[in-house]
Amino acid sequence: MAKLLYINSSVRNTGSLSRQLSAEFVAKWQAGNPEGSVVERDLMRNPLPHLTEQLIGAYYTAPEARNADQAHTIKLSDTLVDELIDADVLVIGAPMYNFSVTSGLKAWIDHVARVGRTFKYGANGPEGLLNNTKVYVFIASGGVYSTGPAAGFDHLSTYLRSVLGFLGLTDVSFIRAEGVGQGEAAVASALASSRVAIAEALPA
Ligand SMILES: Cc1cc2nc3c(=O)[nH]c(=O)nc-3n(C[C@H](O)[C@H](O)[C@H](O)COP(=O)(O)O)c2cc1C
């Protein structure tokens, strides 16, 4: 039974394009996978805490050596990692805030980038431990970054490609609703091109 993990990170409840498009994708995926299951993590409704000294101490302590506080503190991170390891498909709604991911999405990454669980240090340096997970990232941005003069300011897709690849997730597709700060026609055009990309990703 296929499993999809659905992460949303826009702080907008209303009018969010990354939420809208990723939700359309997930609904279409569910229609094509009626036996499949979806686990949703909404980082706006249920924000994750920032890292703490105690938590990173727990990350770098073997499970059997953790003290009671560390064992308690690491539970949420373990649950998030379990969800990610279990997923066959990962869908991320990723608005661009200040040229990169939202702080909510960064917090999720900080909880799932775990030595010994999602990456390890091997003979040739760091090695991602995740694989076989197809990733779809729904980017929404006011400006245009896929091409043109602002391309060098895109620290969102470049960052996600790097950090997901670091964990072993190399099969990543970016679906961009970009230039949406340029008025209604630009929004309509961005929605239309994203829907074409969804149809290509999930043919009926
Ligand atoms: C705090 C904040 C920072 C933003 N920073 C950028 C930015 O650096 N570049 C950009 O093109 N758009 C920026 N925008 C515009 C958003 O990327 C755009 O509104 C997008 O649609 C937000 O995603 P959402 O519709 O899913 O909420 C920013 C918006 C907010 C609220």
The ligand as a Gaussian input file, in Angstrom:
#p B3LYP/6-31G(d) Opt

LIG

0 1
 C        7.451000      36.766000       4.471000
 C        7.405000      36.672000       2.977000
 C        8.585000      36.707000       2.263000
 C        8.557000      36.592000       0.886000
 N        9.738000      36.578000       0.203000
 C        9.737000      36.435000      -1.141000
 C       10.957000      36.372000      -1.863000
 O       12.050000      36.406000      -1.332000
 N       10.874000      36.255000      -3.218000
 C        9.686000      36.159000      -3.874000
 O        9.685000      36.035000      -5.086000
 N        8.502000      36.185000      -3.199000
 C        8.510000      36.340000      -1.863000
 N        7.326000      36.364000      -1.169000
 C        6.071000      36.136000      -1.904000
 C        5.622000      34.693000      -1.769000
 O        6.624000      33.798000      -2.212000
 C        4.339000      34.472000      -2.568000
 O        3.321000      35.280000      -2.014000
 C        3.888000      33.005000      -2.536000
 O        2.674000      32.901000      -3.254000
 C        3.703000      32.516000      -1.094000
 O        3.299000      31.172000      -1.100000
 P        1.793000      30.783000      -0.735000
 O        0.929000      31.396000      -1.818000
 O        1.756000      29.303000      -0.762000
 O        1.465000      31.353000       0.607000
 C        7.332000      36.481000       0.189000
 C        6.140000      36.467000       0.934000
 C        6.166000      36.560000       2.303000
 C        4.879000      36.531000       3.080000

